[in-house]
Amino acid sequence: MKKLLFILFLFGLNVFAQTTLLSEDFSSMGTGYVTQTPSTSSNYQIVNDCTYETWEITTSHNEECSSCTGRFAAIEWYGNSCTQDNVFVTKQFSPSETTISISFDYLFDHYSADYFEVYLYNETDGNQVGSDLVYVTVDTDDSYSGSVNLTGNNSTSDNYTLRFHYYGRYDYGASFDNILVTESSSGGGSGGGNTEVTIGTGTSESGLVPSYGLFDYSWSGMIYLQSEIGNEGDIESISFYVDASSPSSYVMSNQKIYMAHTTNTQFPSSSVQEDFNSNYVSSNWTLVYDGAIDWSPGWEEITLSTPFSYNNTDNLLIKVENREGSYSYSYPEFDYTSSTRRAAYNYQDYSYPTGSGTRTNNRPNIKFNISPVVTPLPVNFVSFEGKTIEPLENQIAVLLKWLTSSEKDNDYFTVWRSLDGYNWDIIGIEKGVGNSQSILEYIYLDRNPNTGINYYNLSQTDFNGETEFYGIISVDVDMLSDRHYITKMYNLLGQEVDENYVGPKILVWDNGDVEKRY
């Protein structure tokens, strides 16, 4: 049995990339109690009570979930002198799509009327997102897998965490492991599959670059090297890190951002011209943003109205024009990393400065969101379908058929089958033709399907060993003619539900058959 995270799905003619936002199996964490120091990039915990009975990372535990392996997180009751009220907080993640998928394994060992809950939390707004993913008050050893839609005030510009909350005075404990948060994107826009590049880790701050709020007007220039960016594609957004000492919100209007390629690795003269001279750039300037920016502490993301097509050969020159026309003594400061002669600025009151400016080493930390160049698939997939047939009397089989319109260096297809859409088995391999520009039809017969829903997927492997996965289909196989209707439906907690329930269900048929269906 193999567990697969599908890197690429193809439904019809749409390509879907799967991006991991958070993956935590605790293998990189040391054993011992989890820190209580808040962090955006590391796990920590909030201890509301019982300072000596808190979340810890361990390799063995009395309350170990059946799917916990290696290191995992656990909490245990040692006495009843206080009420354990402790929250494990994961490192932050920021989705690009409004739908994210979440999964994890967990156990709760119940004794009294206490509980264990898991929920998605919006760190930017300080609110829980939707209802609990898990809320249990009975003995439970299970896995969660589901999706959350970000609506209302929960946007893709916010940062999120998962929170695991244990509340108990007499309960025996809880554990969890194998946290995975992903998103899917069909490409285009600021979506899943993009590459995020962060340049600079310095914590010194300066208000001069990119926008100086102490004066009415300013401009700045920044050079970032190809060796630092390292990715070809469309730059769809950039982020500057606003220092924590800055105002909680500082809106600057009339901000213009330009980008261009340059062969320069630094500004060649200590006196930098406002137009950067024609020889500074190796491509035409592109106005990528024109509007207001709310400089708030933390990474301030600016979604570009015109993405910049970066060639990953030249260096990148960014120019920011602050034409707000007003000032404040309390203005934003930006964290920077000293970079020799790779930033420049000028400022003045009353009018926009067009004269020469000053070269500086104070180049601000930056984050790029880059949409990669899409490489055509080696096989153009037209369709994939399946149906039940009876090749022999009293035998049910599933006939799978798929079409391709062209193939390049195609070695073979692999046919996969699953009962739950998560655990997959290889059931067959079909040889490819290598290269073709014609419509080709492939057929595979599954002679041993399971009763109920059977999920099928295809993967295609090139001669060089690279593999792509294609769209999942399902085929309902009814081998028992005396099964007519469903009498009861239950969720995995044993609670009765109806046909509108979303999630894994246990179905009880009129002939006594019990079926697990997703």
N, C-alpha and C positions, 0 to 999 in steps of 0.2 A: 504494500500500500504506500502510495507516495502523496505527500502534501505539496501542492503547487501553488505559487503565486503567479498568475498569468500576466506576463509582461506586455503582451499585445493581443487585443481582441479585434476581430474583423467581423462586423455584422453587416451583411449586404456589401456596400462599398465604403463604409465609414471605418476609419482606423481609430482605435481607442488605446491610449497609452495609460498604463497603471503606474502611479507615482506613490512612493512610500513617504508619508509625512512623519511618522513616528514608529520606530521599531525598538522594542525593549524586552530583552530576555535576561537582563541583569548580569550577563556574562562579563561585562567590562567593569562592574562595580565590585568593590571589596566587600567581604562579609562584615557584619556588624550593624549597629543602629544607623538608620538613615539620618542625614543631617537635618537640622531644623532651620538652616539658613536659606531664605528664599532665593530662588535663582530662575532665570529664564532658560538656561542651557543645561541644567542638571536637575535630577530628581531631588525632592526634599519632602519634609513632612511638617504638618501643623499639629502641635500637641496642645489640645485644649484641656486635658486632664491626664493624670497618671503619667508623670514624666519618666517613670522607670519601666513602663509597660507599653512600649511604642513599636512602630514598624521597624523591622530589621531585614537585612539581606542575609540569607542563610542557605545552606546546602542540604539540610535535613530538619524536619520539624514534625511534631506530633500531629499538627493539622495541615498536612501537605496535600495539595490537590493532586488528583491522579495524573494530570497532564503537566505538572510541575517537574522540570528537569534542570539539572545543574544548579545554578543559583536562582533563587526566587524570593519574593517578598512575603513576609509572614508576620503575624502578631499573635501573642499568646497571653492568656489570663494566668496570673500568678497568685492573685489574692482578691479580696473584695473591699480593700480599704478605700478605693476610689473608683469612679466610673471612667472606663476607657472611652475617650472621645478623640480619636486621632485620624487625621486625613493625610493620605499619601498623595502627593502632587507630582505628576510627570513633568518632564521638560516641555517647554512650549513648542507649538507648531503653528504654522500659518497656512491654511489651505488656499488654493487658487480657484477651486470649484465650490459650488454651493452644496454639493452632496459628498459626504465622506463616509467611508466604510470603517468600522471598528470591530476588533475581535480581541479576546483575551480568555484565559482559563482562570477559574477561581474555585475556592472552597470556603464554606461557612459552617462552623460547628456550633449549633444552637443549644442553649440550655433554658434560658428564661425569655422574657419578652423584649429582647434587644434586637439589633439589626446590623446588616452589612449592605452598603449601597455604593454604586458606581455611577458617575454622571460626567457629562461633558461640561466644561466650564469656560466661559468667555473671560479671559484674563484682562482684556482691554476695557470691557464694560463692567467687570466685577459681578457677573450674574451667571447662574446655571442656565445651560441651554436645554430647553425642553424638559421632559420627564426623565426619571432615572433610567439608565440603561439596565441596571440590575438593582433590585431591592428585595432582600430575602430575610425572613425571620424564622426559617426552618432549616434543618440540615440540608446542605446543598453542595454537590461536587459536580461542576458543570463547566461548559464553555459558552461564551456569548459571542454572537456574530450578527451584526446588523448595520444599518445605514442611518445617518442623521442628516436632515436637510437644514441648512442655515437660512433662516427667514427673519424678517423684521429687522431688529437692530443688530442681529448677528451677521456680519458681513465677512467677505474674504480679506478685508484689510485688517481684521482683528486677529489677535493671538489667542490660542486655546490650549487647554491642558485636559487630561483625564484625571479625575479625583476618585480615590478609593477610600471610603469612609467607614471606619469600624466604630460601633457604639455598643458598649456592653459592660456589665458589672459582674455577671456570673457566667457568661458564655465562654466557651473553650478557646475560640480563636478563629483566624481566617488566614488565607494565603491566596496569592495570585501570581501569574506568570504569562509570558508570551504575548505581550501587548503589541498590536499592529494596527496602525491607522493609515489608510490609503485613500486615494482619490483617482477617478478616471476622467480623461478628457479626450474629446474628439479632435484635438489640435486646433490651432488658431486662437488668438486671444491669449490672455494671461492665464494659462491652464496647466493641468497636470502634464508631466512630461517635460516641462521647462527646466532649465538648469539655473541654479542660484549660485552666484559667485560673490563672495565677500572679500573685499580688499581693505586691509588696515585693521589693527586691533588696539591701537593706542588709545589712552584714556585722557590725554591732555586736551584742553578745549580752547577754542578760539572763535570769535564771532565774525571774523573777516571773510571767510570762504565757507559756503558759497554765497550767502546773502547777509550783508551787514546792516542790521536794523537800527544802529545808532545814528545813521545818516539817512537823508531822504532818498538818495540814489547810490547804487554801487554796481560794479560788475566783477566777475571773477572767472578765472580759467584754471582747468585741471587737466593734467595728462596722466592717463593710466596705460600701462604697458601691455602689449600683446601677451607677454609671458605671465602677466598677472591675471588677465581675463581668460585666455586659453580656450574660448569656445566661439565658433562661428554661428551666426544666426541673428534673429531680430531681437534687439534689446527692447523689451516691452515696458519695463518699469525700472526706476532706480530709487534707492533709499539712502538718505544721509542719517547719521546717528546724532540726534540732538541730546546734548549733555543734560544730566538730571538737575543741574543748577539753573536751567532755563525756566522761563514761565511755563505754566501748565498748558497754555495755549497762546500762540502768537501768530495771527493771520497776517500774511503779507500779500497784497494784491499786485497785479501786473508783473508777474514773474515770467521771464522767457528763458527757455533752455534750448541751446543749440548743441549739435554733435557733428563731428567730422573726423575722418581718418587723418593721421599725421605720421610722418616718418621720424619726427623729433622724439627723443627720449626725455628731453627737458626743455625749458624755455631758454633759448640761446643767449639772451641778453638780460641784464638786470633791469633794464627799462623795457617793459612789455606794452606794446600798442593795444589799444582797445579792440581794434579789428583783427588783432593777432597777425597782421601782415598776410599777404597772399601766399607767401612761401611757407607759412606754418602748417597749412593743410594740404593733403594729397587728394581730397575729394571735396565736393561742394558742401557747404554748411546745410544742415537739415534742422529746421525749427521743429523740435519734438514735443514742446510743451509751451502753452501760453495761458496763464490763469493765476489763480490764487493758490497759496500753499499755507496750510496750518502747521507751523513748526511746533510740534508737541514732543516732550521728552521720549526718548527711545528711537527706534528705527522709524523714520517718517518716509513712507512709500509714496512715490509720485508715479502714477500711471501715465505713460506717455501717450499723447493724442496721436502722434505719428511714430510708430516704432522705427528704430534706426537699424539698418541692415549692416551688421558688423562683419568684416571679412576675415577676422582672426589672422591677418597678415601684418597690417599696420597697427600702430598704437592708436589710442582713442583720445581725442581732445573734446572736452566739455566746456561750454561757456554758459554762464548764468548771468542774466541781466535783471537787476532789481530796480524796477521803475515805479515803485510804490508811491514815492513823493511824500512820505511821512517818516517819523522816527520815534524812538522810545529809548529811555535810559535803561529799561528792563527788556533786553532783547535776547534772542536765542544764541546759545553757544554750541559749537559743533566739535565732536571728538575727532582728533586727527592723529595720523601717524607721520612722523617726520620723513619726508621724501625729497631728496635734494633737487631743488630748482624745478619742481613739478607743479607749482601752484602760483597764481598771480592774482592781483586785485587792485581796485581803485574805488574811491568813494568821494562824495561831496553832497552838500545841501543845495537846494533850489533848482538844480538841473542835472540831467544825466551826464556823467563824466565821459568825455570822448578822448581825453588826452592819455598819455602813457601812464602805466601803473607800476606796481612794485612786485618783484619776484619774491617768493617765499617758499620755505620748506614745509609749511603747514598745510599739507594736502589732506582733506577730510576723508575719513573712512566712508566707504561706499559699498552698496550691495546692488548687483545687477540681476535682473530676471530675464533670461535669454531663451527664446523659443528656438529650438534647434532646427537646422536644415533637414527637411524631410527627404530621406532616401527612398526611392521607389522599392516596393517589395519585390523579391525575386520571383514570386508567384502571384499573379492577379487572380484572386479568388472570386468566383461569380456567385455560387450558391452552395449551401450545405443543408440537406434535409434527410429525414428518416421516417419510416412507417413500419407498422407490423405486417407480416405476411405469414402464410402457412405453407412452407415448402414441402412438408410431409404431413400426413394425417396426424392430428392431435399434437402437433408441434407448432409453437409460436416462435418466430424469429423477427429480428429487426433489420430491415434493409436500409443501409446508409448509402447516400449518393451525394457526390460533390462534383462541381464543374470548375474548371480553370480556363481563362481566356488566353493566358500566356505563361510560359515558364522559362526560367533562366537558372542553369546549374542546379536543378532540382533533383536531389538524390532520392528521397522517399517521404511518404506521409506516415504518421503514427496516429492510430485511432485509440482514443481514451474513453473510459466509461466510469461513471460515478453514481452513487445512490443519493448523495447529499450535496453535490456541487462543490465539495471541499476536498475529499479524499478520492484520488483517482487511480485507476489501474490501466495499464496498457493491455489492449485486447487484440491488436492486430497492426501489421505494417504493410503498406502498399507501396510498391516501387514507383518512383516518378520517371518521366521520360527524359529528364535532363533539360533540353531546350525545345521550346515550341512557341508558335505564334497562332495556333488554332485552338478552337474550343475542344477541350478534352473532358471526358466523363469517367469518373472513378466510382466503383461499387464495392462495398464491403458488407458481408452478411454476418450479423451477430446472432449465432444459433443458441446462445445461452443467456438471454436477457433475464432480468429479475422481475418479479411481479411488482407492479406499481410504476412509479416514475423512474425512467432510466435517463441519465444525463450523458451526452456525448460531446466530445471536442476533438479537434484535429490539430496536429502540429506538423509543420513542414520543415525538413532539414536539408540544407545545401550540401554540396560536395565538400565544402570547407568546414562542415560541422556546425554551422550556425543554425539555430532553430527559431521559428516563429510559431505562435499559437493563434488559432482562429476561433470563430464564434461558437458558443455553447448552444446546443439544441436539446430538447427533451422529448422523449417518446413514452407515452403511457401504455404499459403492457398489462392487459387483463387476461390472465391465464385461467381464471376460475369463473365459469359461466354462472355459478350460483351466487355470485356477488352482485347485488343490485343497488343498494343504497347505504349511505353512511348513517349510523345510528347515534354516534357520539364523536365529539372532537375535544382533545385536551392539549394544553401546552405542556412544555417539559417539566413544569412544576406540578402537574396533575390537576390543574384548574380547567374546568370545562369552558370552551370558547366556541364561537360560531365561525361561519365561513369568511367573515370579514377580518378575522385575526391575522396579523402579519407576523410571520416567524415560523419556526419549526412547529409542526402539529402531529399529534398522534391520532390517527383515524381508526375508529372501530366500525367494521362493516356488519351488515345484517346477518352474514353467515358466520360471524365470529372472528374473521380475519382482523389482525391488527397491523396497521401500516404507519410508518414514519414518513412524513412528507414535508418538503420545504417549499 
